[in-house]
């Protein structure tokens, strides 16, 4: 009986180790996705600011041209 119990414990340990390994893999995938998403949002904000600055420059230049 003790051999059966110890083998069951070993099987349970293996399953737990497998679940922990899967969890760590999924956690890595999720962390990678979150990192890419944050980078994308940051780039989007930066590009939005650059677009606004360029629009302002166009307006300024257009006003100068129409004044002349």
DSSP file (Angstrom, degrees, kcal/mol; ACC not computed):
  #  RESIDUE AA STRUCTURE BP1 BP2  ACC     N-H-->O    O-->H-N    N-H-->O    O-->H-N    TCO  KAPPA ALPHA  PHI   PSI    X-CA   Y-CA   Z-CA
    1    1 A X     >        0   0    0      0, 0.0     4,-2.5     0, 0.0     5,-0.2   0.000 360.0 360.0 360.0 -38.3    0.0    0.0    0.0
    2    2 A X  H  >  +     0   0    0      1,-0.2     4,-2.7     2,-0.2     5,-0.2   0.855 360.0  53.5 -67.8 -32.6    2.8    2.4    0.8
    3    3 A X  H  > S+     0   0    0      2,-0.2     4,-2.3     1,-0.2    -1,-0.2   0.910 110.6  47.2 -64.9 -40.6    4.3    1.8   -2.7
    4    4 A X  H  > S+     0   0    0      2,-0.2     4,-2.2     1,-0.2    -2,-0.2   0.909 113.5  47.8 -65.7 -42.6    1.0    2.6   -4.3
    5    5 A X  H  X S+     0   0    0     -4,-2.5     4,-2.2     2,-0.2    -2,-0.2   0.907 112.8  48.1 -65.7 -42.5    0.7    5.8   -2.1
    6    6 A X  H  X S+     0   0    0     -4,-2.7     4,-2.2     2,-0.2    -1,-0.2   0.873 111.6  49.9 -68.4 -35.3    4.2    6.9   -2.9
    7    7 A X  H  X S+     0   0    0     -4,-2.3     4,-2.5     2,-0.2    -1,-0.2   0.885 110.3  50.8 -69.6 -36.2    3.7    6.3   -6.6
    8    8 A X  H  X S+     0   0    0     -4,-2.2     4,-2.5     2,-0.2    -2,-0.2   0.897 110.0  50.0 -64.4 -39.2    0.5    8.3   -6.5
    9    9 A X  H  X S+     0   0    0     -4,-2.2     4,-2.5     2,-0.2    -2,-0.2   0.904 110.6  49.7 -65.2 -40.8    2.4   11.1   -4.7
   10   10 A X  H  X S+     0   0    0     -4,-2.2     4,-2.3     2,-0.2    -2,-0.2   0.908 111.0  49.0 -64.1 -42.2    5.1   11.0   -7.4
   11   11 A X  H  X S+     0   0    0     -4,-2.5     4,-2.3     1,-0.2    -2,-0.2   0.919 111.7  49.6 -62.9 -42.6    2.4   11.1  -10.2
   12   12 A X  H  X S+     0   0    0     -4,-2.5     4,-2.5     1,-0.2    -2,-0.2   0.901 109.7  51.0 -63.0 -41.7    0.8   14.1   -8.4
   13   13 A X  H  X S+     0   0    0     -4,-2.5     4,-2.7     2,-0.2    -1,-0.2   0.904 110.0  50.2 -62.0 -41.7    4.2   15.8   -8.1
   14   14 A X  H  X S+     0   0    0     -4,-2.3     4,-2.3     2,-0.2    -2,-0.2   0.910 111.4  48.0 -63.8 -42.4    4.8   15.3  -11.8
   15   15 A X  H  X S+     0   0    0     -4,-2.3     4,-2.5     2,-0.2    -2,-0.2   0.908 112.1  49.2 -65.1 -41.4    1.4   16.7  -12.7
   16   16 A X  H  X S+     0   0    0     -4,-2.5     4,-2.6     2,-0.2    -2,-0.2   0.924 110.8  50.0 -64.0 -43.7    1.9   19.7  -10.4
   17   17 A X  H  X S+     0   0    0     -4,-2.7     4,-2.4     1,-0.2    -2,-0.2   0.899 111.0  50.1 -60.4 -40.3    5.3   20.4  -12.0
   18   18 A X  H  X S+     0   0    0     -4,-2.3     4,-2.5     2,-0.2    -2,-0.2   0.914 111.0  48.6 -64.7 -42.9    3.8   20.2  -15.4
   19   19 A X  H  X S+     0   0    0     -4,-2.5     4,-2.6     2,-0.2    -2,-0.2   0.903 111.5  49.5 -63.8 -40.9    1.0   22.6  -14.5
   20   20 A X  H  X S+     0   0    0     -4,-2.6     4,-2.5     2,-0.2    -2,-0.2   0.906 110.6  50.5 -64.5 -41.1    3.5   25.0  -13.0
   21   21 A X  H  X S+     0   0    0     -4,-2.4     4,-2.2     2,-0.2    -2,-0.2   0.922 111.7  47.4 -63.0 -44.2    5.7   24.8  -16.1
   22   22 A X  H  X S+     0   0    0     -4,-2.5     4,-2.7     2,-0.2     5,-0.2   0.911 111.1  52.0 -62.4 -42.5    2.6   25.6  -18.3
   23   23 A X  H  X S+     0   0    0     -4,-2.6     4,-2.7     1,-0.2    -2,-0.2   0.928 109.5  48.9 -59.7 -45.8    1.6   28.5  -16.1
   24   24 A X  H  X S+     0   0    0     -4,-2.5     4,-2.1     2,-0.2    -1,-0.2   0.890 111.4  50.1 -62.7 -39.3    5.1   30.0  -16.3
   25   25 A X  H  X S+     0   0    0     -4,-2.2     4,-2.1     2,-0.2    -2,-0.2   0.935 113.4  45.0 -63.5 -45.8    5.0   29.6  -20.1
   26   26 A X  H  X S+     0   0    0     -4,-2.7     4,-2.7     1,-0.2    -2,-0.2   0.878 110.8  54.2 -66.3 -37.3    1.6   31.3  -20.3
   27   27 A X  H  X S+     0   0    0     -4,-2.7     4,-2.6    -5,-0.2    -1,-0.2   0.902 108.7  49.5 -62.4 -41.1    2.7   34.0  -17.9
   28   28 A X  H  X S+     0   0    0     -4,-2.1     4,-2.2     2,-0.2    -2,-0.2   0.903 111.0  49.1 -63.8 -41.5    5.7   34.7  -20.2
   29   29 A X  H  X S+     0   0    0     -4,-2.1     4,-2.3     2,-0.2    -2,-0.2   0.925 113.1  46.9 -63.7 -44.5    3.5   34.9  -23.3
   30   30 A X  H  X S+     0   0    0     -4,-2.7     4,-2.8     2,-0.2    -2,-0.2   0.919 111.5  50.6 -65.1 -43.6    1.1   37.2  -21.5
   31   31 A X  H  X S+     0   0    0     -4,-2.6     4,-2.3     1,-0.2    -1,-0.2   0.890 110.5  50.5 -61.6 -39.0    3.9   39.4  -20.2
   32   32 A X  H  X S+     0   0    0     -4,-2.2     4,-2.3     2,-0.2    -1,-0.2   0.924 111.3  47.9 -63.6 -44.6    5.4   39.6  -23.7
   33   33 A X  H  X S+     0   0    0     -4,-2.3     4,-2.6     2,-0.2    -2,-0.2   0.923 111.4  50.1 -62.3 -45.0    2.0   40.6  -25.2
   34   34 A X  H  X S+     0   0    0     -4,-2.8     4,-2.4     1,-0.2    -1,-0.2   0.902 110.2  51.4 -61.2 -41.3    1.5   43.3  -22.5
   35   35 A X  H  X S+     0   0    0     -4,-2.3     4,-2.3     2,-0.2    -1,-0.2   0.919 111.3  46.6 -61.8 -44.4    4.9   44.7  -23.2
   36   36 A X  H  X S+     0   0    0     -4,-2.3     4,-2.5     1,-0.2    -2,-0.2   0.894 111.5  52.0 -64.6 -39.3    4.2   44.9  -26.9
   37   37 A X  H  X S+     0   0    0     -4,-2.6     4,-2.4     2,-0.2    -2,-0.2   0.910 110.0  48.4 -64.0 -42.5    0.9   46.5  -26.2
   38   38 A X  H  X S+     0   0    0     -4,-2.4     4,-2.5     2,-0.2    -2,-0.2   0.907 111.8  49.5 -64.4 -41.8    2.5   49.1  -24.0
   39   39 A X  H  X S+     0   0    0     -4,-2.3     4,-2.7     2,-0.2    -2,-0.2   0.916 110.7  50.7 -61.9 -42.7    5.1   49.9  -26.6
   40   40 A X  H  X S+     0   0    0     -4,-2.5     4,-2.4     1,-0.2    -2,-0.2   0.928 111.5  47.0 -61.5 -45.6    2.4   50.2  -29.3
   41   41 A X  H  X S+     0   0    0     -4,-2.4     4,-2.2     2,-0.2    -1,-0.2   0.907 112.2  50.4 -63.8 -41.1    0.4   52.7  -27.1
   42   42 A X  H  X S+     0   0    0     -4,-2.5     4,-2.3     1,-0.2    -2,-0.2   0.922 112.0  47.2 -63.3 -43.7    3.5   54.7  -26.3
   43   43 A X  H  X S+     0   0    0     -4,-2.7     4,-2.8     1,-0.2    -1,-0.2   0.881 109.9  54.0 -64.3 -37.5    4.5   54.9  -30.0
   44   44 A X  H  X S+     0   0    0     -4,-2.4     4,-2.2     2,-0.2    -2,-0.2   0.908 109.6  47.5 -63.3 -41.9    0.9   55.9  -30.9
   45   45 A X  H  X S+     0   0    0     -4,-2.2     4,-2.2     2,-0.2    -2,-0.2   0.927 113.0  48.2 -64.5 -45.5    1.0   58.7  -28.4
   46   46 A X  H  X S+     0   0    0     -4,-2.3     4,-2.3     1,-0.2    -2,-0.2   0.925 112.7  48.0 -61.7 -45.4    4.4   59.9  -29.7
   47   47 A X  H  X S+     0   0    0     -4,-2.8     4,-2.5     1,-0.2    -1,-0.2   0.874 109.2  54.1 -64.9 -36.4    3.2   59.8  -33.3
   48   48 A X  H  X S+     0   0    0     -4,-2.2     4,-2.2     2,-0.2    -1,-0.2   0.901 109.3  48.0 -63.2 -40.3    0.0   61.7  -32.3
   49   49 A X  H  X S+     0   0    0     -4,-2.2     4,-2.4     2,-0.2    -2,-0.2   0.908 111.3  50.3 -65.5 -42.0    2.1   64.4  -30.8
   50   50 A X  H  X S+     0   0    0     -4,-2.3     4,-2.4     2,-0.2    -2,-0.2   0.899 110.0  50.5 -63.3 -40.3    4.3   64.6  -33.9
   51   51 A X  H  X S+     0   0    0     -4,-2.5     4,-2.5     2,-0.2    -1,-0.2   0.918 110.0  50.2 -63.7 -43.1    1.3   64.8  -36.1
   52   52 A X  H  X S+     0   0    0     -4,-2.2     4,-2.3     1,-0.2    -2,-0.2   0.912 110.9  49.2 -61.3 -42.8   -0.1   67.6  -34.0
   53   53 A X  H  X S+     0   0    0     -4,-2.4     4,-2.3     1,-0.2    -1,-0.2   0.912 111.4  49.0 -63.1 -42.5    3.2   69.5  -34.2
   54   54 A X  H  X S+     0   0    0     -4,-2.4     4,-2.3     2,-0.2    -2,-0.2   0.885 109.6  52.0 -65.8 -38.2    3.3   69.0  -38.0
   55   55 A X  H  X S+     0   0    0     -4,-2.5     4,-2.4     2,-0.2    -1,-0.2   0.915 109.6  50.1 -63.1 -41.6   -0.3   70.3  -38.4
   56   56 A X  H  X S+     0   0    0     -4,-2.3     4,-2.4     1,-0.2    -2,-0.2   0.913 110.3  49.6 -62.0 -42.5    0.6   73.4  -36.3
   57   57 A X  H  X S+     0   0    0     -4,-2.3     4,-2.7     1,-0.2     5,-0.2   0.892 109.9  51.5 -63.8 -39.2    3.7   74.0  -38.6
   58   58 A X  H  X S+     0   0    0     -4,-2.3     4,-2.8     2,-0.2    -2,-0.2   0.923 110.3  48.7 -63.2 -43.8    1.5   73.6  -41.7
   59   59 A X  H  X S+     0   0    0     -4,-2.4     4,-2.3     2,-0.2    -2,-0.2   0.909 112.3  48.5 -62.1 -42.4   -1.0   76.2  -40.3
   60   60 A X  H  X S+     0   0    0     -4,-2.4     4,-2.1     2,-0.2    -2,-0.2   0.937 114.5  44.8 -63.2 -47.4    1.8   78.6  -39.5
   61   61 A X  H  X S+     0   0    0     -4,-2.7     4,-2.4     1,-0.2    -2,-0.2   0.886 112.4  52.0 -65.1 -39.2    3.4   78.2  -42.9
   62   62 A X  H  X S+     0   0    0     -4,-2.8     4,-2.4    -5,-0.2    -1,-0.2   0.900 109.4  50.1 -64.2 -39.7    0.0   78.5  -44.6
   63   63 A X  H  X S+     0   0    0     -4,-2.3     4,-1.5     2,-0.2    -2,-0.2   0.896 110.8  49.6 -65.2 -39.7   -0.7   81.7  -42.7
   64   64 A X  H  X S+     0   0    0     -4,-2.1     4,-1.1     2,-0.2    -2,-0.2   0.908 112.0  48.1 -65.2 -41.3    2.7   83.1  -43.7
   65   65 A X  H  < S+     0   0    0     -4,-2.4     3,-0.4     1,-0.2    -2,-0.2   0.906 111.6  48.9 -67.2 -41.4    2.1   82.3  -47.4
   66   66 A X  H  < S+     0   0    0     -4,-2.4    -1,-0.2     1,-0.2    -2,-0.2   0.780 107.5  56.5 -71.1 -24.9   -1.4   83.8  -47.4
   67   67 A X  H  <        0   0    0     -4,-1.5    -1,-0.2     1,-0.2    -2,-0.2   0.787 360.0 360.0 -72.7 -27.9   -0.1   87.0  -45.8
   68   68 A X     <        0   0    0     -4,-1.1    -1,-0.2    -3,-0.4    -2,-0.2   0.473 360.0 360.0 -82.1 360.0    2.4   87.5  -48.5
